[in-house]
Amino acid sequence: EHLDFDGTKVYPDMVKNALYSHPDLAKIITGYFRLQKDGKSVTVEIQLKGGMKPSGQLDGKFSEALKKNLNVPSRTMLYTYNSFPYAIELDYEKKFRYI
């Protein structure tokens, strides 16, 4: 499963590697995110752990991590734990759908 952005394949594992490449960022996320093509860029919507709130500073850090690991233009949207708009939808293998 991947997202095709202008001929470049973007896999959820590429996003995971970016998010977990910085321990300070990894410790404040749940690991759930949604990857979408958004016309001119790829949008990564990220669920923060309980008690964490989105901020411009955090958004910048996540954007920088993604820029280093994805070969496509990207942007991030951060959500509090309770405001993440995607329910934990598990498929038959009990895997979260990232795309």
ZIHU-V436674 format. One record per backbone hydrogen bond with DSSP energy under -1.0 kcal/mol. NH is the residue of the N-H (numbers start at 1). CO is the residue of the C=O. Records with the same first field share a line. If there is no record, write none. Layout:
# ZIHU-V436674
NH = CO ; CO
This chain:
# ZIHU-V436674
3 = 10
5 = 8
8 = 5
10 = 3
14 = 11
15 = 11
16 = 12
17 = 13
18 = 14
19 = 15
20 = 16
25 = 22
26 = 22
27 = 23
28 = 25
30 = 47
34 = 45
35 = 98
36 = 43
38 = 41
40 = 38
42 = 73
43 = 36
44 = 75
45 = 34
46 = 77
47 = 32
48 = 79
49 = 28
52 = 49
59 = 55
60 = 56
61 = 57
62 = 58
63 = 59
64 = 60
65 = 61
66 = 62
67 = 63
68 = 64
70 = 66
75 = 42
77 = 44
79 = 46
89 = 87
91 = 95
94 = 91
97 = 89
